[in-house]
């Protein structure tokens, strides 16, 4: 089972998540088309340490397939179409499960068969699509014909199935198993100004703090959500009484956090902290596993809550915390949030390279996102922090070539992909000032001249190249109908292969990944906001302020808060946002009164910004008041 890997992998461990037992042609059926055929070669550096103890037990997730896909596609199109009489007429989880999940009889049959094999079903969902199951390695091997092994790769030890599971006839409705590997699956999309090694103290970003009565600092690198409100025209919504009151924000994360940090941030920017707004929902022991307080993961959760709850100061916040130890943690956490149906908007800032994902699991997640859309719950995800080369930060230069790729789950067409820009700034560096004069896609190629001149080419490629707002063409999802007919929407580039040299392979150069050209895949991102650490944000964490923070991790929760504000002005939820945004763009473009602001200069290190859709910034930046009008909000 292949998995998505961490952005913190070292040069030699960079391909740890590109492993497969053999050459694979990855293809998965998504609604409307087939995914592209992606070839990934095996990584021979993985050491099989032998069979894991057969008596070891643990939880995993059994994923069942959808029914009535054509009817579901028609429903989702209807409820997202303002001209339809069914516009924004959403389903409950039970209604979704009855119409599109497996029948109650099938779920009972699967449960009974699993019990007959010695498994214990510990949880089922109203969607009739997921079962959380507990069992031993021996039971897994006997039922699914796949043995659990221990592995080692560059010091990382983990356990995983040695082959793909085979589903017996009694489980013909099952499409995937999740949680049968302990290798990390996704990582935070948070970024920061380089501060170590030769680059220590290179950038001087003054620390500006909010003061009583002045929540906006006006200082690039020390921005708060109040600066966002000024820049993207959110304040008129506040003036009309739209604060997100009566709405609940949902955040999916894989790390615990310190609530006192969040409250300190909100208090500093003038947000009322007298009432309890935050509810933590612990999934699979998420509070005590994975990253804990004080880690980078904890910082991710902290900034997500600070940003989303700061943008929508009247909304409640529900934080779904899953474990980062197995691939079941992420899907279970999404399932918990979606099947509860409590939150009105849901976001995550975690993700990983799409092409390293298990197609069966992508299909399972896609079904959950279809459920969210049917229930009127927008799902938002960070588009990644590696520019156009989402795999590249796992395999830094000069060990491997670049590869145009995108981040998942932002690449799923049912998810709003949050991209990144750089705002105008003049940052004092050790050897001079680097100036950005106009908003552009976030891509640190604008620093190349300075870094190469003063630190050398190797330092640039190690720390700056392949950093920026994620964007490009998805290979695992076809282009959605809402992106059809738009100037600037791209197909996959030709000649895309990932070659890695001796520093990675331990031998000669090898071809690890081949991507087909001309594939009409889903384009990422959809919209973008400031994400560059040099024009970025304050975070209050570990009891102190830090500045020079960025990443599309900020954009996803900001959009979450924005949609909560807009949702307050509606008679119910917004629903899937993508089709509505693109319909508004097709109607208004960048004309006066449009919700969209064109970004026309710069690139994300491959795709160029332009006065039309582009895979560097999507539809551009936002005028939130105009967006609220476009989506039908009234005060």
ABEGO torsion letter per residue (X at the ends): XBBBBBAABBAAAAAAAABBABBBBBBBBBBGBBBBBBBBBBBAABBBAEBBBAABBBBBBBBBBBBGAAAAAAAAAAAABAABAABGBBBBAAAAAAAABBBAAAAAAAAAAAAAAGBBBABBBAAGABBBBBBBAAAAAAAAGBBBBBBBBGGBBBBBBABBBBBBAAAAABABBBGABABBABBBABBBBBABEAABGABBBBBBBBBBGBABAGBBGABBAAAAAAAAGAAAAAAAGBAGBGBBBBBBBABBBBAAAAAAAAAAAGBBAABBABBBBBBGGAAABEBBBGBAAAAAAAAAAAAAAAABAABBBBBBBBBAABAAAAAAAAAAAAAAGABABBBBABBBBAAABBAAAAAAAAAAAAAAAAAGBBBBBBAEAAEABAAAAABBOAABBBBBBBBOAAABAABBBBBBBBBBBBBBBAAEBBBBABBBBBBAAAAAAAAAAAAEAAAAAAAABGBEBBBEBBAABBBBAAABGBBGBBBBBBGBBBBBBAAAAGBBBBBABBBBBGBBBBBOBABBBBABAAABBBBBBGGBBBBGBBEAAAAAAAAAAAAAAAAAABBEBAEBAAAAAAAAAAAAEABBGBABBBBABEBAGABBBBABBBAAAEAEBBBAAAAAAAAGBBX
